[in-house]
Amino acid sequence: MLKTKERIITIADLGRDPDQALQNAQRAPIVVTADGKPAAYLVGTDTFDALIERLIELEREELSVNVQRGEQDFVKGNFSTLQEVIARAEARWQDQDQTQP
């Protein structure tokens, strides 16, 4: 387990000992601060890869749910034609153009 001073480092600390920061990042995410505020995170490659894999899983699950919902709506007759969608989009764009200075 990393100590707090090993998990929160300044940019200067990172510059002084980048190897140690990278080693620590393999064990737990590191917060890099600038002017006393969080500026970046260092994460190990395994952690990053796991986060990306999980994000992809969540996106696939969300897509699957939305496709199922869309199919159910279609069966119920709840859908718009392409021409209707285009007309609504163009109306929104015109409304935005008129409200912007």
C-alpha positions in Angstrom: 0.0 0.0 0.0 1.3 3.4 -1.0 1.5 6.2 1.6 -0.3 9.4 0.9 2.9 11.2 0.1 3.6 8.6 -2.5 0.1 8.9 -4.1 0.0 12.7 -4.3 3.1 14.3 -5.8 3.9 17.6 -7.3 5.1 18.2 -10.9 8.5 19.0 -9.3 8.5 15.6 -7.6 7.7 13.9 -10.9 10.6 15.7 -12.5 13.0 14.8 -9.8 12.2 11.1 -9.7 10.1 10.0 -12.6 11.2 6.4 -12.3 9.8 6.2 -8.7 6.6 7.9 -9.8 6.1 5.4 -12.6 6.9 2.5 -10.2 4.3 3.8 -7.7 1.8 4.3 -10.5 1.9 0.5 -11.3 0.7 -0.1 -7.7 -1.9 2.6 -7.4 -3.0 5.8 -9.3 -0.9 8.8 -8.6 -2.2 12.4 -8.4 0.1 15.0 -9.8 -0.5 18.5 -8.5 0.3 21.9 -9.9 0.0 24.9 -7.7 -1.6 22.7 -5.0 -4.4 21.5 -7.3 -4.8 18.1 -9.1 -3.4 18.5 -12.6 -3.1 14.9 -13.8 -3.2 11.2 -12.8 -0.5 8.6 -13.5 -2.0 5.1 -13.8 -0.2 1.9 -14.5 -0.8 0.2 -17.8 -2.7 -2.7 -16.3 -5.1 -0.2 -14.5 -5.5 1.8 -17.7 -6.2 -1.3 -19.8 -8.7 -2.5 -17.3 -10.5 0.8 -17.3 -10.7 0.9 -21.1 -12.0 -2.6 -21.2 -14.7 -1.8 -18.7 -15.7 1.4 -20.6 -16.0 -0.7 -23.8 -18.2 -3.2 -21.9 -20.4 -0.5 -20.5 -20.8 1.1 -24.0 -21.7 -2.2 -25.5 -24.3 -2.8 -22.7 -25.8 0.6 -23.2 -25.9 0.1 -27.0 -27.6 -3.2 -26.6 -30.3 -1.8 -24.3 -30.9 1.1 -26.6 -31.2 -1.2 -29.7 -33.7 -3.4 -27.8 -35.7 -0.3 -26.7 -35.7 1.0 -30.3 -36.9 -2.4 -31.6 -39.7 -2.4 -29.1 -40.7 1.1 -30.1 -40.6 0.2 -33.8 -42.9 -2.8 -33.2 -45.3 -0.5 -31.3 -45.2 2.0 -34.2 -43.3 4.6 -32.2 -40.8 5.8 -34.8 -40.1 8.7 -37.2 -39.4 8.6 -40.9 -36.0 9.9 -42.1 -37.8 13.0 -43.6 -39.4 13.8 -40.3 -36.1 13.6 -38.4 -34.4 15.8 -41.0 -37.2 18.3 -40.7 -37.0 18.4 -36.9 -33.2 18.8 -37.1 -33.4 21.6 -39.6 -36.0 23.4 -37.5 -33.7 23.1 -34.4 -30.8 24.4 -36.4 -32.8 27.4 -37.6 -34.0 28.1 -34.0 -30.4 28.1 -32.8 -29.2 30.3 -35.7 -31.9 32.9 -34.7 -31.1 32.9 -31.0 -27.3 33.3 -31.5 -26.0 36.8 -31.9 
